[in-house]
Amino acid sequence: MTTVMDMYHPLQVNPITGEPFLRLPSPLDNIIITPPRLSDASSIVSILNDPRVCRSLTGPPYPYLLSHAEDWLKASMAESDALLCELAKAGQEKKESPPSIVGACPIRTLREVKNDGTEVFLGDICLRRCEFQFEEPDEERIRQSDENWRREPGNPELVYCVGDYIASSHHCRGIMSAALGILLSAWAIPRMGARKIRVEIFKGNDASVRVFEKNGFVIEKTVEKEVTTNFGDVKSGSHILWWRR
């Protein structure tokens, strides 16, 4: 008989809520990665309005409003729920087969589990298809992105990317390095068949570069193009890092 844990393997499952999660390795085993929840909205607003966080990001609007968080959570939860349904269906249909390859990860939210069992939202780490941000010229970026979206999960040429942030209160604790490592080894490689991952990091964000280098990413080039973030900072360029296996 196929169990929920079999369907979601290698994710663990909370026996009370049924929610899948991954736990970071010791000594950070009080940190878990789960699907997003609507109750995360106010915490996201607080973190994404913190200059120590948002000035390194390109996507989120600034100022970041509660309505932004609620809309984003609804979309993210729908994606996570759809993937979990896909995993459950595949598990029922292929009871004796190896786990199916999928094109995304259903967990992305970093949470700190306190001694009393309460959980505190810390941030987000997302694996998604790469759209080749900052690739030059723009026509080449569009071409590469279009080709990548046509690739099926499991295609060795499919390129993924990583987006992440964590509350400034938890910077420089090794949490994001450990979270990226466990997502790569436990999910991206065995369940997504990932062979290529590309990330973009603004010049000057050395801490983020180190997070990825610790997990096998290599700076392959630096794009010298000014970018003005939604926060209003002007960035002089971006490092492009790749991970391959």
GROMACS elastic network, one bead per residue, 0.5 to 0.9 nm:
[ bonds ]
;  ai    aj funct       b0    kb
    1    92     6  0.89858   500
    1    95     6  0.77344   500
    2     5     6  0.81988   500
    2     6     6  0.60291   500
    2     7     6  0.70492   500
    2    91     6  0.68956   500
    2    92     6  0.66839   500
    2    95     6  0.62359   500
    2    96     6  0.89136   500
    3     6     6  0.50866   500
    3     7     6  0.64495   500
    3     8     6  0.88354   500
    3    91     6  0.85474   500
    4     7     6  0.51148   500
    4     8     6  0.63008   500
    4     9     6  0.83779   500
    4    13     6  0.77222   500
    4    18     6  0.85841   500
    4    88     6  0.74154   500
    4    91     6  0.85701   500
    5     8     6  0.52038   500
    5     9     6  0.56160   500
    5    10     6  0.75547   500
    5    11     6  0.69884   500
    5    12     6  0.64571   500
    5    13     6  0.63842   500
    5    20     6  0.84296   500
    6     9     6  0.51036   500
    6    10     6  0.77829   500
    6    11     6  0.88122   500
    6    91     6  0.72627   500
    6    95     6  0.89660   500
    6    99     6  0.84486   500
    7    10     6  0.86776   500
    7    11     6  0.89598   500
    7    84     6  0.87505   500
    7    87     6  0.59273   500
    7    88     6  0.54323   500
    7    89     6  0.83163   500
    7    90     6  0.75649   500
    7    92     6  0.77965   500
    7    95     6  0.89234   500
    7    99     6  0.75854   500
    8    11     6  0.55000   500
    8    12     6  0.76108   500
    8    13     6  0.82297   500
    8    20     6  0.74190   500
    8    84     6  0.76420   500
    8    87     6  0.64996   500
    8    88     6  0.73604   500
    8    91     6  0.82232   500
    8    99     6  0.86226   500
    9    12     6  0.72288   500
    9    99     6  0.76715   500
    9   186     6  0.89017   500
    9   187     6  0.88202   500
    9   191     6  0.86262   500
   10    22     6  0.82390   500
   10   186     6  0.63854   500
   10   187     6  0.72985   500
   10   190     6  0.88584   500
   10   191     6  0.86508   500
   11    20     6  0.59267   500
   11    21     6  0.55775   500
   11    22     6  0.55809   500
   11    23     6  0.87837   500
   11   186     6  0.79578   500
   11   187     6  0.82520   500
   12    19     6  0.83953   500
   12    20     6  0.55148   500
   12    21     6  0.53232   500
   12    22     6  0.60480   500
   12    23     6  0.81315   500
   13    16     6  0.86807   500
   13    17     6  0.81785   500
   13    18     6  0.56838   500
   13    19     6  0.55279   500
   13    21     6  0.60840   500
   13    22     6  0.85513   500
   14    17     6  0.55636   500
   14    19     6  0.52323   500
   14    20     6  0.61941   500
   14    21     6  0.73433   500
   15    18     6  0.55676   500
   15    19     6  0.79133   500
   16    19     6  0.81451   500
   17    20     6  0.87882   500
   19    34     6  0.73570   500
   19    35     6  0.76346   500
   20    33     6  0.86083   500
   20    34     6  0.62886   500
   20    35     6  0.73662   500
   20   106     6  0.84211   500
   20   107     6  0.75430   500
   21    32     6  0.64427   500
   21    33     6  0.53675   500
   21    35     6  0.74407   500
   21   107     6  0.66930   500
   22    31     6  0.86992   500
   22    32     6  0.55272   500
   22    33     6  0.51855   500
   22    34     6  0.68668   500
   22   107     6  0.80446   500
   22   182     6  0.79484   500
   22   183     6  0.82383   500
   22   186     6  0.85507   500
   23    26     6  0.89880   500
   23    28     6  0.83157   500
   23    29     6  0.58373   500
   23    30     6  0.74521   500
   23    31     6  0.61034   500
   23    33     6  0.64576   500
   23   179     6  0.86454   500
   23   182     6  0.83287   500
   24    27     6  0.81969   500
   24    28     6  0.56599   500
   24    30     6  0.73701   500
   24    31     6  0.57502   500
   24    32     6  0.59818   500
   24    33     6  0.78826   500
   24   175     6  0.82683   500
   24   178     6  0.64521   500
   24   179     6  0.63018   500
   24   181     6  0.89265   500
   24   182     6  0.67247   500
   25    28     6  0.56903   500
   25    29     6  0.51506   500
   25    30     6  0.87949   500
   25    31     6  0.86006   500
   25   178     6  0.73563   500
   25   179     6  0.88506   500
   25   182     6  0.79476   500
   26    30     6  0.81563   500
   27    30     6  0.79092   500
   28    31     6  0.57769   500
   28    32     6  0.88122   500
   28   174     6  0.84795   500
   28   175     6  0.71179   500
   28   178     6  0.79965   500
   29    32     6  0.72295   500
   29   113     6  0.87915   500
   30   111     6  0.83533   500
   30   112     6  0.58131   500
   30   113     6  0.52050   500
   30   114     6  0.72469   500
   30   115     6  0.87809   500
   31   110     6  0.68385   500
   31   111     6  0.55908   500
   31   113     6  0.60666   500
   31   175     6  0.79643   500
   31   179     6  0.87166   500
   32   109     6  0.79942   500
   32   110     6  0.58728   500
   32   111     6  0.53678   500
   32   112     6  0.65361   500
   32   113     6  0.73683   500
   32   179     6  0.85015   500
   33   107     6  0.60530   500
   33   108     6  0.58377   500
   33   109     6  0.51349   500
   33   111     6  0.62623   500
   33   124     6  0.85919   500
   33   125     6  0.86203   500
   33   179     6  0.77694   500
   34    37     6  0.87995   500
   34   106     6  0.78757   500
   34   108     6  0.58223   500
   34   109     6  0.50972   500
   34   110     6  0.67189   500
   34   111     6  0.75455   500
   35    76     6  0.85190   500
   35    77     6  0.71014   500
   35    80     6  0.65302   500
   35    81     6  0.85297   500
   35   106     6  0.60428   500
   35   108     6  0.56881   500
   35   109     6  0.57925   500
   35   110     6  0.89417   500
   36    39     6  0.85778   500
   36    40     6  0.71823   500
   36    73     6  0.67064   500
   36    74     6  0.89486   500
   36    76     6  0.69035   500
   36    77     6  0.58715   500
   36    80     6  0.79250   500
   36   106     6  0.89321   500
   36   107     6  0.73007   500
   36   108     6  0.68519   500
   36   109     6  0.56162   500
   36   124     6  0.87919   500
   37    40     6  0.55613   500
   37    41     6  0.80210   500
   37    73     6  0.69047   500
   37    74     6  0.85655   500
   37    76     6  0.89641   500
   37    77     6  0.69314   500
   37   109     6  0.86150   500
   38    41     6  0.60376   500
   38    69     6  0.87596   500
   38    70     6  0.68855   500
   38    73     6  0.60622   500
   38    74     6  0.72235   500
   38    77     6  0.81190   500
   39    42     6  0.73467   500
   39    43     6  0.83698   500
   40    43     6  0.55083   500
   40    44     6  0.62101   500
   40    45     6  0.88285   500
   40    69     6  0.82382   500
   40    70     6  0.86815   500
   40    73     6  0.80206   500
   40   120     6  0.89787   500
   40   121     6  0.66093   500
   41    44     6  0.52252   500
   41    45     6  0.63389   500
   41    46     6  0.88461   500
   41    66     6  0.65432   500
   41    67     6  0.86157   500
   41    68     6  0.87149   500
   41    69     6  0.52054   500
   41    70     6  0.58970   500
   41    72     6  0.89557   500
   41    73     6  0.73438   500
   42    45     6  0.51332   500
   42    46     6  0.63834   500
   42    47     6  0.88315   500
   42    66     6  0.66389   500
   42    69     6  0.76666   500
   42    70     6  0.89269   500
   43    46     6  0.51832   500
   43    47     6  0.62928   500
   43    48     6  0.86174   500
   43   120     6  0.86578   500
   43   121     6  0.64936   500
   43   122     6  0.80770   500
   43   123     6  0.88074   500
   44    47     6  0.52091   500
   44    48     6  0.59540   500
   44    49     6  0.84505   500
   44    64     6  0.86503   500
   44    66     6  0.84008   500
   44    69     6  0.65151   500
   44   121     6  0.79432   500
   44   122     6  0.85233   500
   44   123     6  0.75322   500
   45    48     6  0.53782   500
   45    49     6  0.61811   500
   45    50     6  0.87868   500
   45    63     6  0.88538   500
   45    64     6  0.58710   500
   45    65     6  0.61798   500
   45    66     6  0.60691   500
   45    68     6  0.82528   500
   45    69     6  0.64930   500
   46    49     6  0.54977   500
   46    50     6  0.66153   500
   46    64     6  0.83342   500
   46   167     6  0.88910   500
   47    50     6  0.52607   500
   47    51     6  0.86686   500
   47    52     6  0.88537   500
   47    53     6  0.68625   500
   47    54     6  0.78871   500
   47   122     6  0.84029   500
   47   123     6  0.79379   500
   47   165     6  0.89107   500
   47   166     6  0.77977   500
   47   167     6  0.56828   500
   47   168     6  0.76474   500
   48    51     6  0.77413   500
   48    52     6  0.89645   500
   48    53     6  0.63321   500
   48    54     6  0.53979   500
   48    60     6  0.75119   500
   48    61     6  0.86805   500
   48    62     6  0.79421   500
   48    63     6  0.81278   500
   48    64     6  0.62478   500
   48   165     6  0.88036   500
   48   167     6  0.84366   500
   49    52     6  0.87024   500
   49    53     6  0.76045   500
   49    54     6  0.63853   500
   49    62     6  0.68970   500
   49    63     6  0.61256   500
   49    64     6  0.58579   500
   49    65     6  0.86306   500
   49   231     6  0.89815   500
   50    53     6  0.54594   500
   50    54     6  0.60641   500
   50    55     6  0.82841   500
   50   167     6  0.83594   500
   50   168     6  0.77886   500
   51    54     6  0.51805   500
   51    55     6  0.54665   500
   51    56     6  0.84570   500
   51   231     6  0.77713   500
   52    55     6  0.63614   500
   52    56     6  0.77658   500
   52   167     6  0.85893   500
   52   168     6  0.62596   500
   53    56     6  0.60833   500
   53    57     6  0.73080   500
   53   165     6  0.69649   500
   53   166     6  0.73255   500
   53   167     6  0.69708   500
   53   168     6  0.63981   500
   54    57     6  0.52120   500
   54    58     6  0.80487   500
   54    60     6  0.76562   500
   54    61     6  0.89402   500
   54    62     6  0.79668   500
   54   165     6  0.85343   500
   54   229     6  0.87979   500
   54   230     6  0.84279   500
   54   231     6  0.67975   500
   55    58     6  0.80076   500
   55   229     6  0.69679   500
   55   230     6  0.79757   500
   55   231     6  0.57916   500
   55   232     6  0.79282   500
   55   233     6  0.66325   500
   56   165     6  0.88583   500
   56   201     6  0.81284   500
   56   202     6  0.69568   500
   56   205     6  0.73505   500
   56   229     6  0.80668   500
   56   231     6  0.89354   500
   56   233     6  0.88451   500
   57    60     6  0.69602   500
   57   164     6  0.88144   500
   57   165     6  0.82057   500
   57   201     6  0.88570   500
   57   202     6  0.85786   500
   57   229     6  0.71699   500
   57   230     6  0.82342   500
   57   231     6  0.85880   500
   58    61     6  0.83554   500
   58   227     6  0.88381   500
   58   228     6  0.85279   500
   58   229     6  0.56037   500
   58   230     6  0.67330   500
   58   231     6  0.87067   500
   59   229     6  0.83030   500
   59   230     6  0.77190   500
   60    63     6  0.87011   500
   60    64     6  0.70470   500
   60    68     6  0.85616   500
   60   230     6  0.73410   500
   61    64     6  0.55014   500
   61    65     6  0.83562   500
   61    68     6  0.80882   500
   61   230     6  0.57771   500
   61   231     6  0.77206   500
   62    65     6  0.80176   500
   62   230     6  0.55668   500
   62   231     6  0.55868   500
   62   232     6  0.87522   500
   63   230     6  0.83610   500
   63   231     6  0.76594   500
   64    67     6  0.83757   500
   64    68     6  0.64183   500
   64    69     6  0.76259   500
   65    68     6  0.51698   500
   65    69     6  0.66268   500
   65    70     6  0.88461   500
   66    69     6  0.51288   500
   66    70     6  0.61952   500
   66    71     6  0.86357   500
   67    70     6  0.50722   500
   67    71     6  0.60759   500
   67    72     6  0.84295   500
   68    71     6  0.53301   500
   68    72     6  0.60867   500
   68    73     6  0.85292   500
   69    72     6  0.51076   500
   69    73     6  0.59743   500
   69    74     6  0.85669   500
   70    73     6  0.51178   500
   70    74     6  0.61829   500
   70    75     6  0.87215   500
   71    74     6  0.52625   500
   71    75     6  0.64206   500
   71    76     6  0.86708   500
   72    75     6  0.52756   500
   72    76     6  0.60619   500
   72    77     6  0.84630   500
   73    77     6  0.57783   500
   73    78     6  0.82935   500
   74    77     6  0.52534   500
   74    78     6  0.61365   500
   74    79     6  0.87364   500
   75    78     6  0.51664   500
   75    79     6  0.63694   500
   75    80     6  0.87710   500
   76    79     6  0.51294   500
   76    80     6  0.62218   500
   76    81     6  0.85718   500
   77    80     6  0.50223   500
   77    81     6  0.59421   500
   77    82     6  0.84237   500
   77   106     6  0.87951   500
   78    81     6  0.51265   500
   78    82     6  0.60550   500
   78    83     6  0.86039   500
   79    82     6  0.52060   500
   79    83     6  0.62787   500
   79    84     6  0.87104   500
   79   106     6  0.75488   500
   80    83     6  0.52085   500
   80    84     6  0.62113   500
   80    85     6  0.86550   500
   80   104     6  0.87402   500
   80   105     6  0.74856   500
   80   107     6  0.70338   500
   80   108     6  0.89999   500
   81    84     6  0.51078   500
   81    85     6  0.61942   500
   81    86     6  0.86098   500
   81   106     6  0.73804   500
   82    85     6  0.51185   500
   82    86     6  0.62157   500
   82    87     6  0.87125   500
   82   106     6  0.85824   500
   83    87     6  0.61690   500
   83    88     6  0.85851   500
   83   102     6  0.81396   500
   83   103     6  0.88240   500
   83   104     6  0.75327   500
   83   105     6  0.75961   500
   83   106     6  0.60885   500
   84    87     6  0.50230   500
   84    88     6  0.61404   500
   84    89     6  0.85832   500
   84   106     6  0.64925   500
   85    88     6  0.50435   500
   85    89     6  0.61017   500
   85    90     6  0.85143   500
   86    89     6  0.51925   500
   86    90     6  0.61062   500
   86    91     6  0.84984   500
   86   102     6  0.85384   500
   87    90     6  0.51361   500
   87    91     6  0.60319   500
   87    92     6  0.86848   500
   87    99     6  0.86505   500
   87   100     6  0.76077   500
   87   102     6  0.80782   500
   88    91     6  0.50469   500
   88    92     6  0.63225   500
   88    93     6  0.87458   500
   89    92     6  0.52204   500
   89    93     6  0.62687   500
   89    94     6  0.86032   500
   90    93     6  0.51280   500
   90    94     6  0.59021   500
   90    95     6  0.82011   500
   90    99     6  0.80576   500
   90   100     6  0.67499   500
   91    94     6  0.53633   500
   91    95     6  0.57272   500
   91    96     6  0.87922   500
   91    97     6  0.85590   500
   91    99     6  0.73065   500
   91   100     6  0.79026   500
   92    95     6  0.56840   500
   93    96     6  0.88738   500
   93    97     6  0.89743   500
   94    97     6  0.51662   500
   94    98     6  0.78034   500
   94    99     6  0.80206   500
   94   100     6  0.83321   500
   95    98     6  0.83802   500
   95    99     6  0.89073   500
   96    99     6  0.89926   500
   97   100     6  0.80811   500
   99   190     6  0.84065   500
   99   191     6  0.70581   500
  100   191     6  0.67508   500
  100   192     6  0.84826   500
  101   153     6  0.64742   500
  101   154     6  0.61773   500
  101   190     6  0.77024   500
  101   192     6  0.51371   500
  101   193     6  0.63988   500
  102   105     6  0.79185   500
  102   153     6  0.57020   500
  102   154     6  0.74222   500
  102   191     6  0.61316   500
  102   192     6  0.50387   500
  102   193     6  0.79275   500
  103   128     6  0.78612   500
  103   129     6  0.80259   500
  103   152     6  0.77509   500
  103   154     6  0.76474   500
  103   191     6  0.83265   500
  103   192     6  0.55939   500
  103   193     6  0.84667   500
  103   194     6  0.88737   500
  104   126     6  0.88009   500
  104   127     6  0.63800   500
  104   128     6  0.60361   500
  104   129     6  0.79886   500
  104   153     6  0.86032   500
  104   188     6  0.81009   500
  104   191     6  0.86410   500
  104   192     6  0.66329   500
  105   108     6  0.73685   500
  105   126     6  0.75661   500
  105   127     6  0.63168   500
  105   128     6  0.78708   500
  105   183     6  0.86831   500
  105   187     6  0.72065   500
  105   188     6  0.75853   500
  105   191     6  0.84547   500
  105   192     6  0.78707   500
  107   110     6  0.89116   500
  107   125     6  0.85089   500
  107   126     6  0.79272   500
  108   123     6  0.85317   500
  108   124     6  0.55693   500
  108   125     6  0.50165   500
  108   126     6  0.53380   500
  108   127     6  0.79738   500
  109   121     6  0.73688   500
  109   122     6  0.75737   500
  109   123     6  0.59999   500
  109   125     6  0.64744   500
  109   126     6  0.82805   500
  110   120     6  0.84572   500
  110   121     6  0.61990   500
  110   122     6  0.52432   500
  110   123     6  0.51037   500
  110   124     6  0.56560   500
  110   125     6  0.73463   500
  110   166     6  0.79506   500
  110   176     6  0.89780   500
  110   179     6  0.81800   500
  111   119     6  0.59125   500
  111   120     6  0.52542   500
  111   122     6  0.52624   500
  111   123     6  0.73087   500
  112   118     6  0.82282   500
  112   119     6  0.54190   500
  112   120     6  0.50541   500
  112   121     6  0.66572   500
  112   122     6  0.67512   500
  113   116     6  0.80518   500
  113   117     6  0.58694   500
  113   118     6  0.58233   500
  113   120     6  0.65757   500
  114   117     6  0.52317   500
  114   118     6  0.53682   500
  114   119     6  0.61059   500
  114   120     6  0.76528   500
  115   118     6  0.74453   500
  116   119     6  0.89194   500
  121   124     6  0.88014   500
  121   167     6  0.85802   500
  122   165     6  0.85258   500
  122   166     6  0.56188   500
  122   167     6  0.54371   500
  122   168     6  0.89756   500
  122   169     6  0.87426   500
  122   170     6  0.76327   500
  123   164     6  0.74592   500
  123   165     6  0.54781   500
  123   167     6  0.59886   500
  124   163     6  0.77720   500
  124   164     6  0.53193   500
  124   165     6  0.55072   500
  124   166     6  0.64793   500
  125   162     6  0.69219   500
  125   163     6  0.56840   500
  125   165     6  0.66578   500
  125   166     6  0.84599   500
  125   176     6  0.81340   500
  125   179     6  0.78426   500
  125   180     6  0.76324   500
  126   161     6  0.81342   500
  126   162     6  0.55214   500
  126   163     6  0.51788   500
  126   164     6  0.62884   500
  127   130     6  0.89789   500
  127   160     6  0.66616   500
  127   161     6  0.58585   500
  127   163     6  0.68533   500
  127   183     6  0.86235   500
  127   188     6  0.79322   500
  128   159     6  0.87763   500
  128   160     6  0.54489   500
  128   161     6  0.55034   500
  128   162     6  0.64749   500
  128   163     6  0.80784   500
  129   145     6  0.87315   500
  129   148     6  0.74335   500
  129   149     6  0.72507   500
  129   158     6  0.78007   500
  129   159     6  0.62046   500
  129   161     6  0.58470   500
  129   162     6  0.85803   500
  129   197     6  0.87811   500
  130   133     6  0.78802   500
  130   145     6  0.68896   500
  130   148     6  0.72659   500
  130   149     6  0.83777   500
  130   158     6  0.84725   500
  130   159     6  0.56399   500
  130   162     6  0.82087   500
  130   197     6  0.77145   500
  130   198     6  0.69152   500
  130   199     6  0.82300   500
  131   141     6  0.74015   500
  131   142     6  0.78464   500
  131   144     6  0.74839   500
  131   146     6  0.80494   500
  131   148     6  0.76723   500
  131   149     6  0.83464   500
  131   159     6  0.87046   500
  131   160     6  0.84655   500
  131   161     6  0.80952   500
  132   135     6  0.56467   500
  132   141     6  0.56960   500
  132   142     6  0.79805   500
  132   144     6  0.69668   500
  132   145     6  0.61160   500
  132   161     6  0.86327   500
  132   198     6  0.78408   500
  132   199     6  0.84676   500
  132   200     6  0.85871   500
  133   136     6  0.88570   500
  133   141     6  0.70671   500
  133   145     6  0.89257   500
  133   199     6  0.86038   500
  133   200     6  0.72141   500
  134   137     6  0.85735   500
  134   138     6  0.81020   500
  134   141     6  0.75622   500
  134   200     6  0.77680   500
  134   223     6  0.71103   500
  134   225     6  0.80689   500
  134   237     6  0.89339   500
  134   238     6  0.75781   500
  134   240     6  0.85916   500
  135   138     6  0.66456   500
  135   139     6  0.89590   500
  135   140     6  0.69819   500
  135   141     6  0.51147   500
  135   142     6  0.88208   500
  135   223     6  0.77590   500
  135   240     6  0.89880   500
  136   139     6  0.75626   500
  136   140     6  0.63044   500
  136   141     6  0.63248   500
  136   223     6  0.81129   500
  137   140     6  0.54196   500
  137   141     6  0.65932   500
  138   142     6  0.62891   500
  138   143     6  0.86214   500
  139   142     6  0.51975   500
  139   143     6  0.61934   500
  139   144     6  0.87031   500
  140   143     6  0.50177   500
  140   144     6  0.61115   500
  140   145     6  0.84298   500
  141   144     6  0.53173   500
  141   145     6  0.60551   500
  141   146     6  0.85487   500
  142   145     6  0.51159   500
  142   146     6  0.60230   500
  142   147     6  0.85477   500
  143   146     6  0.52530   500
  143   147     6  0.62185   500
  143   148     6  0.86051   500
  144   147     6  0.51860   500
  144   148     6  0.61253   500
  144   149     6  0.87401   500
  145   148     6  0.50724   500
  145   149     6  0.62819   500
  145   150     6  0.88383   500
  146   149     6  0.52700   500
  146   150     6  0.65620   500
  147   150     6  0.53193   500
  147   151     6  0.67977   500
  147   158     6  0.88498   500
  148   151     6  0.53910   500
  148   152     6  0.87241   500
  148   157     6  0.79539   500
  148   158     6  0.58378   500
  148   159     6  0.66053   500
  148   160     6  0.88465   500
  149   152     6  0.79749   500
  149   158     6  0.81713   500
  150   158     6  0.88652   500
  151   154     6  0.84201   500
  151   155     6  0.62740   500
  151   157     6  0.76169   500
  151   158     6  0.58887   500
  151   159     6  0.89952   500
  152   155     6  0.56785   500
  152   158     6  0.74617   500
  153   156     6  0.85452   500
  153   158     6  0.72673   500
  153   192     6  0.67481   500
  153   193     6  0.74135   500
  153   194     6  0.85868   500
  154   157     6  0.85096   500
  154   158     6  0.74282   500
  154   191     6  0.89534   500
  154   192     6  0.64511   500
  154   193     6  0.51125   500
  154   194     6  0.71241   500
  154   195     6  0.88252   500
  155   158     6  0.54267   500
  155   193     6  0.77898   500
  155   194     6  0.84066   500
  155   195     6  0.86985   500
  156   159     6  0.82045   500
  156   193     6  0.75148   500
  156   194     6  0.71473   500
  156   195     6  0.58514   500
  156   196     6  0.75792   500
  157   194     6  0.89215   500
  157   195     6  0.73990   500
  157   196     6  0.71149   500
  158   194     6  0.74945   500
  158   195     6  0.75514   500
  158   196     6  0.67978   500
  158   197     6  0.86096   500
  159   194     6  0.75981   500
  159   195     6  0.74616   500
  159   197     6  0.53723   500
  159   198     6  0.68483   500
  160   194     6  0.73154   500
  160   195     6  0.85341   500
  160   196     6  0.63386   500
  160   198     6  0.62821   500
  160   199     6  0.84888   500
  161   196     6  0.84964   500
  161   197     6  0.51560   500
  161   199     6  0.54453   500
  161   200     6  0.85467   500
  162   180     6  0.87774   500
  162   197     6  0.75843   500
  162   198     6  0.74308   500
  162   199     6  0.60522   500
  162   200     6  0.86747   500
  163   199     6  0.78650   500
  163   200     6  0.89652   500
  164   176     6  0.81337   500
  165   168     6  0.89665   500
  165   176     6  0.81679   500
  166   169     6  0.82773   500
  166   170     6  0.67645   500
  166   171     6  0.69094   500
  166   175     6  0.86106   500
  166   176     6  0.74982   500
  167   170     6  0.55607   500
  167   171     6  0.67611   500
  168   171     6  0.50537   500
  168   172     6  0.87340   500
  169   172     6  0.89839   500
  170   173     6  0.61355   500
  170   174     6  0.87410   500
  170   175     6  0.76634   500
  171   174     6  0.77425   500
  171   175     6  0.78765   500
  171   176     6  0.84987   500
  172   175     6  0.77025   500
  172   176     6  0.87198   500
  172   207     6  0.78558   500
  173   176     6  0.80558   500
  173   177     6  0.89100   500
  174   177     6  0.53579   500
  174   178     6  0.62328   500
  174   179     6  0.86222   500
  174   211     6  0.79734   500
  175   178     6  0.52369   500
  175   179     6  0.60434   500
  175   180     6  0.85897   500
  176   180     6  0.60048   500
  176   181     6  0.83959   500
  176   208     6  0.88433   500
  176   211     6  0.67454   500
  177   180     6  0.52984   500
  177   181     6  0.61588   500
  177   182     6  0.87789   500
  177   208     6  0.89802   500
  177   210     6  0.83352   500
  177   212     6  0.70125   500
  177   214     6  0.69662   500
  177   215     6  0.71593   500
  178   181     6  0.50163   500
  178   182     6  0.62120   500
  178   183     6  0.85839   500
  178   211     6  0.86198   500
  178   215     6  0.87570   500
  179   182     6  0.53462   500
  179   183     6  0.61709   500
  179   184     6  0.86106   500
  180   183     6  0.51902   500
  180   184     6  0.61531   500
  180   185     6  0.86950   500
  180   211     6  0.81256   500
  180   212     6  0.79223   500
  180   215     6  0.73711   500
  181   184     6  0.52466   500
  181   185     6  0.62401   500
  181   186     6  0.83675   500
  181   214     6  0.86066   500
  181   215     6  0.60773   500
  182   185     6  0.52269   500
  182   186     6  0.55750   500
  182   187     6  0.76340   500
  183   186     6  0.53886   500
  183   187     6  0.52302   500
  183   188     6  0.60711   500
  183   189     6  0.84698   500
  184   187     6  0.57010   500
  184   189     6  0.58658   500
  184   190     6  0.85431   500
  184   194     6  0.84014   500
  184   215     6  0.86336   500
  185   188     6  0.64992   500
  185   189     6  0.58415   500
  185   190     6  0.73010   500
  186   189     6  0.68435   500
  186   190     6  0.65398   500
  186   191     6  0.78287   500
  187   190     6  0.55344   500
  187   191     6  0.50895   500
  187   192     6  0.65569   500
  187   193     6  0.85604   500
  187   194     6  0.89274   500
  188   191     6  0.57753   500
  188   193     6  0.62891   500
  188   194     6  0.54197   500
  188   195     6  0.86206   500
  189   192     6  0.57382   500
  189   194     6  0.50111   500
  189   195     6  0.72563   500
  190   193     6  0.56120   500
  190   194     6  0.78425   500
  191   194     6  0.81090   500
  192   195     6  0.89033   500
  194   197     6  0.73869   500
  194   244     6  0.85285   500
  194   245     6  0.82911   500
  195   243     6  0.77599   500
  195   244     6  0.54265   500
  195   245     6  0.52159   500
  196   242     6  0.71425   500
  196   243     6  0.57017   500
  196   245     6  0.69344   500
  197   217     6  0.84468   500
  197   241     6  0.83049   500
  197   242     6  0.56895   500
  197   243     6  0.50865   500
  197   244     6  0.66459   500
  198   217     6  0.84203   500
  198   240     6  0.70173   500
  198   241     6  0.56923   500
  198   243     6  0.64827   500
  198   244     6  0.89062   500
  199   212     6  0.86999   500
  199   217     6  0.87522   500
  199   239     6  0.81969   500
  199   240     6  0.58742   500
  199   241     6  0.52956   500
  199   242     6  0.65491   500
  199   243     6  0.86968   500
  200   238     6  0.62293   500
  200   239     6  0.56811   500
  200   241     6  0.64067   500
  201   204     6  0.85659   500
  201   205     6  0.68035   500
  201   206     6  0.87237   500
  201   208     6  0.71614   500
  201   209     6  0.68882   500
  201   237     6  0.86995   500
  201   238     6  0.53748   500
  201   239     6  0.51785   500
  201   240     6  0.66559   500
  201   241     6  0.79367   500
  202   205     6  0.58107   500
  202   206     6  0.87055   500
  202   208     6  0.89765   500
  202   209     6  0.89966   500
  202   235     6  0.66584   500
  202   236     6  0.78864   500
  202   237     6  0.60395   500
  202   239     6  0.60866   500
  202   240     6  0.89027   500
  203   206     6  0.74921   500
  203   222     6  0.81628   500
  203   235     6  0.70949   500
  203   236     6  0.68571   500
  203   237     6  0.55991   500
  203   238     6  0.50583   500
  203   239     6  0.61053   500
  204   207     6  0.85889   500
  204   235     6  0.86072   500
  204   237     6  0.89964   500
  204   238     6  0.87596   500
  205   208     6  0.56840   500
  205   209     6  0.65844   500
  206   210     6  0.62485   500
  206   211     6  0.87844   500
  207   210     6  0.52029   500
  207   211     6  0.64934   500
  208   211     6  0.50712   500
  208   212     6  0.66938   500
  208   213     6  0.87469   500
  209   212     6  0.54446   500
  209   213     6  0.61520   500
  209   214     6  0.86681   500
  209   217     6  0.86808   500
  209   219     6  0.84407   500
  209   239     6  0.83851   500
  209   241     6  0.83704   500
  210   214     6  0.59862   500
  210   215     6  0.86485   500
  211   214     6  0.54933   500
  211   215     6  0.69023   500
  211   217     6  0.88799   500
  212   215     6  0.51566   500
  212   216     6  0.66173   500
  212   217     6  0.53029   500
  212   218     6  0.78853   500
  212   241     6  0.80462   500
  212   243     6  0.87636   500
  213   216     6  0.51750   500
  213   218     6  0.60784   500
  213   219     6  0.82033   500
  213   241     6  0.85160   500
  214   217     6  0.72774   500
  215   243     6  0.83579   500
  216   242     6  0.84324   500
  216   243     6  0.61377   500
  216   244     6  0.82702   500
  217   241     6  0.58660   500
  217   242     6  0.52037   500
  217   244     6  0.78545   500
  218   240     6  0.83158   500
  218   241     6  0.51051   500
  218   242     6  0.54270   500
  218   243     6  0.65803   500
  219   222     6  0.76913   500
  219   239     6  0.64717   500
  219   240     6  0.57171   500
  219   242     6  0.65804   500
  220   239     6  0.77758   500
  220   240     6  0.59666   500
  220   241     6  0.56320   500
  220   242     6  0.67535   500
  221   238     6  0.85959   500
  221   239     6  0.60882   500
  221   240     6  0.54629   500
  221   241     6  0.73366   500
  222   237     6  0.69150   500
  222   238     6  0.55764   500
  222   240     6  0.58982   500
  222   241     6  0.88388   500
  223   226     6  0.89537   500
  223   236     6  0.87920   500
  223   237     6  0.54216   500
  223   238     6  0.52370   500
  223   239     6  0.63410   500
  223   240     6  0.74223   500
  224   236     6  0.63182   500
  224   238     6  0.67100   500
  224   239     6  0.87736   500
  225   235     6  0.80107   500
  225   236     6  0.59066   500
  225   238     6  0.73920   500
  226   234     6  0.65460   500
  226   235     6  0.53894   500
  226   237     6  0.54628   500
  226   238     6  0.85972   500
  227   233     6  0.81086   500
  227   234     6  0.56269   500
  227   235     6  0.50663   500
  227   236     6  0.65987   500
  227   237     6  0.69575   500
  227   238     6  0.87894   500
  228   231     6  0.79685   500
  228   232     6  0.58797   500
  228   233     6  0.55363   500
  228   235     6  0.61826   500
  228   236     6  0.88837   500
  229   232     6  0.51581   500
  229   233     6  0.53985   500
  229   234     6  0.64887   500
  229   235     6  0.75723   500
  230   233     6  0.75568   500
  235   238     6  0.78217   500
